[in-house]
């Protein structure tokens, strides 16, 4: 998708998804509206900017999944072919969400918007969860004292926490082949309970499986780090960090955050550019190491004189048994501490 | 040899008046160009040609053998600066600029009697290559260089006080001339204050802020808030992004290497853009937006990490998002 900086929102329908009471057979009910929201220029600007911030750089590429039975793809096509149906189709979308949302899902606002980025027309479907906050108002009490009256507000919407947004953006331009295509922003995607939004609700699937994305991250970032102008120590740190990140307990991986947190200062943009040239994607994705688990057990360091150092990643990190420092005349000094040789055997070919 | 009677002088000058009028405009334009290129801030520059009747009356008084070379101010110019330091700097600029040929420097302060209260003007007599009269003789231009305080004094006295000697005017002259002490003290103290602040970091920051405002005019003309720019520059310096010199080098390099990219960004978000949204794009109307773009180009990740918990973060985030640089905001 082109940069969302040029996002223009043209028309917005909002419907509320409320939790039903315990005695009802339905878990959620909808409060539907009949006309697009009227916003002042200030408020439209606020809302647009909110979406720009949440969408920018965070969208995972998604495509229509025709094996699923969601009515959303048909509703989107109808909206594009018949502009008059926008209001009715938005209601369909809200009803569908209320019917398939798991009981553990939060209440919130369902937003269906017609938008554009440059010449590309978009349908934006978003569930926005409520946030809580407090409001203070100065008053004078009966004793004549200045005090604050406190009001707890439970249903604020469009706050600045990205996690509260699930947004599907379907692009007319990218859907020209007949298969609806777009992007999904959903911090919870990848957890089975939250997959309802992409598959059961939107009727779409990730263009690329998490395992593919994870493998691509390992491949492109490894090559990018090796090709960069970082020092040997910095490269080793980066490689250790790649492995650590992939082996961590987190079920999501954010390449942009990885660069920010683990690539040596001054080399972030360089590594980003190298990885991008190698085909890396930078939107966050659900991590799945199924295809690369065997690659994460050891790091292999190839020296210019044919010597190989193969080590668990943690031993190459700071404080590990293997120390690598830059030496004179462009050479690297490698020292292995606290161990002894237990065996030597002949071998040939790639280890 | 022609005898230039006042009448003959008047007739000849009237006939050639347009040449001198054009010369005045040319002199003014050249002076503005020279001083602007030399980096002078707001100075007032004006030039005018003598009117034919003025020359007639002057010729009656002075009887120039050759008024076309002897009259020093057929074309006169005036440069008004803020302080005496700028007076010297303007003079040095004119002397060194190839577009100005200095004939004579008349510095009355250098030759004045220190025991007398009198106005001490600084006049520079110059030619400008290409500004010639009908006889291909270079037209002499007299440039007065004054401070604002000197100009206020001179204009007031010129407006209200007649120079002819009399008992009454002697008292009035003394009253006006006493003010010259204050004018001199004012200019001296002003210069002293300027010297104290020049070279300090706060002045460097202010100068850099003004520089950024000037550079922004290349992309999105319009006024900026210099104080806000200065505050943002100080914030970057506190966060370890270098001194003013380092930041300026980064900005200059960015503008040089990425001018088309910057032009594209400001065509979308500058205040004259059809899609300008003041709530979203107001940071693009500030000069420091160029500095932010430069630092984002160098390493947006390091910038993000360093500024994450500062007030600068949301300001730069607006620039980053508006420019499509998604790596800046932590996700």
HADDOCK unambig.tbl for C-alpha pairs under 7 A between the chains (distance, minus, plus):
assign (segid A and resid 3 and name CA) (segid B and resid 324 and name CA) 5.30 0.50 0.50
assign (segid A and resid 5 and name CA) (segid B and resid 321 and name CA) 6.13 0.50 0.50
assign (segid A and resid 5 and name CA) (segid B and resid 322 and name CA) 4.98 0.50 0.50
assign (segid A and resid 5 and name CA) (segid B and resid 323 and name CA) 6.94 0.50 0.50
assign (segid A and resid 5 and name CA) (segid B and resid 324 and name CA) 6.07 0.50 0.50
assign (segid A and resid 45 and name CA) (segid B and resid 279 and name CA) 6.70 0.50 0.50
assign (segid A and resid 45 and name CA) (segid B and resid 280 and name CA) 6.96 0.50 0.50
assign (segid A and resid 49 and name CA) (segid B and resid 280 and name CA) 6.82 0.50 0.50
assign (segid A and resid 56 and name CA) (segid B and resid 326 and name CA) 5.81 0.50 0.50
assign (segid A and resid 57 and name CA) (segid B and resid 326 and name CA) 4.97 0.50 0.50
assign (segid A and resid 256 and name CA) (segid B and resid 327 and name CA) 5.57 0.50 0.50
assign (segid A and resid 257 and name CA) (segid B and resid 330 and name CA) 6.47 0.50 0.50
assign (segid A and resid 257 and name CA) (segid B and resid 331 and name CA) 6.99 0.50 0.50
assign (segid A and resid 260 and name CA) (segid B and resid 301 and name CA) 4.86 0.50 0.50
assign (segid A and resid 260 and name CA) (segid B and resid 302 and name CA) 6.67 0.50 0.50
assign (segid A and resid 260 and name CA) (segid B and resid 305 and name CA) 6.78 0.50 0.50
assign (segid A and resid 265 and name CA) (segid B and resid 302 and name CA) 5.64 0.50 0.50
assign (segid A and resid 266 and name CA) (segid B and resid 299 and name CA) 5.78 0.50 0.50
assign (segid A and resid 266 and name CA) (segid B and resid 302 and name CA) 6.68 0.50 0.50
assign (segid A and resid 268 and name CA) (segid B and resid 299 and name CA) 6.14 0.50 0.50
assign (segid A and resid 268 and name CA) (segid B and resid 301 and name CA) 5.88 0.50 0.50
assign (segid A and resid 269 and name CA) (segid B and resid 299 and name CA) 5.39 0.50 0.50
assign (segid A and resid 269 and name CA) (segid B and resid 300 and name CA) 6.81 0.50 0.50
